[in-house]
Amino acid sequence: MIKYKLSGRLSMLAKLADASQRLADIGTDHGYLPLHLLEKGSVEHCILCDINLGPLENAKRSFREADFSDQTEFRLGSGIEPLEYAEVDTVVIAGMGGGLIIDILSQDLKKSKSFETLLLQPMTEQNVLRQWLLGQGFRIKSDHYVHEGSKYYEIIEISDHENDSTFPIHDCSNDLEFGYKITKINKDEYIKFLLYRRHKYEIIVKQLEKSNSQASKFDICFKKLNIIDSILQKVKEEDL
Ligand SMILES: C[S@@+](CC[C@H](N)C(=O)[O-])C[C@H]1O[C@@H](n2cnc3c(N)ncnc32)[C@H](O)[C@@H]1O
């Protein structure tokens, strides 16, 4: 069995994917997430997809010494193209830019919506992706935040299943940079994420003050600080 360490980001995805039966990992590369889920016995079948042959070979190498040949398929292709309509219940698209995730889901919107759960982990443009998802009628069940190294990773969980414990951060979808929905379970981590982002904006504001930079940039950052403060107040007051 190959030795690998699941990052905090992939561990959170594994936790969220725990209830799946059939899972597809789009842009799988090393294939560690499906390998971990199969080793744990929490998922019955995994389809590992990648647009590039090299990464797909990486994934096959990870599985070489594992005995999961009946429970795995490796498919070369772009995004969700290698999947049939409703073929799996969970689709993971992780470690890619938000724009690329939009491109992948746009390939076939009807097919994208045929999967019960989408676990999306954008590395960039999280706000653009959220805006697009809501605009296309996807239901954001919850946002999740993972602190690892010096970064926060964001996971957007899309699911049609109702969950009463979700709490919308925004009534409307004006500024989705700081998430859309959180739950009781991730409230504390979310507050830490907001404080982290607040600190980042404070640093920028101080730099702008020193450099006598454009007033417009200063205004944008100031507005962001105000948004963070109002969300923080709302989240702390809310009895989740
Ligand atoms: C940075 S790796 C992420 C690996 C893994 N998903 C993770 O989160 O650790 C991105 C992978 O996505 C693949 N990729 C890029 N565009 C893709 C697309 N349109 N369809 C499928 N895979 C794609 C790349 O070949 C690469 O293996």
The ligand as an ORCA input file, in Angstrom:
! r2SCAN-3c Opt
* xyz 0 1
  C      -4.222     20.683     -8.804
  S      -4.823     19.143     -9.339
  C      -5.997     18.777     -8.079
  C      -5.920     17.330     -7.651
  C      -6.954     16.944     -6.616
  N      -8.285     17.082     -7.122
  C      -6.793     17.742     -5.339
  O      -7.679     18.539     -5.024
  O      -5.789     17.577     -4.634
  C      -5.843     19.556    -10.715
  C      -6.122     18.369    -11.630
  O      -7.235     18.709    -12.447
  C      -6.996     18.211    -13.747
  N      -7.853     18.985    -14.662
  C      -7.694     20.245    -15.123
  N      -8.709     20.596    -15.918
  C      -9.565     19.536    -15.958
  C     -10.797     19.282    -16.608
  N     -11.369     20.175    -17.395
  N     -11.371     18.070    -16.436
  C     -10.795     17.134    -15.633
  N      -9.635     17.312    -14.999
  C      -9.008     18.503    -15.153
  C      -5.494     18.364    -13.936
  O      -5.004     17.505    -14.935
  C      -4.974     18.022    -12.550
  O      -4.689     16.669    -12.430
*
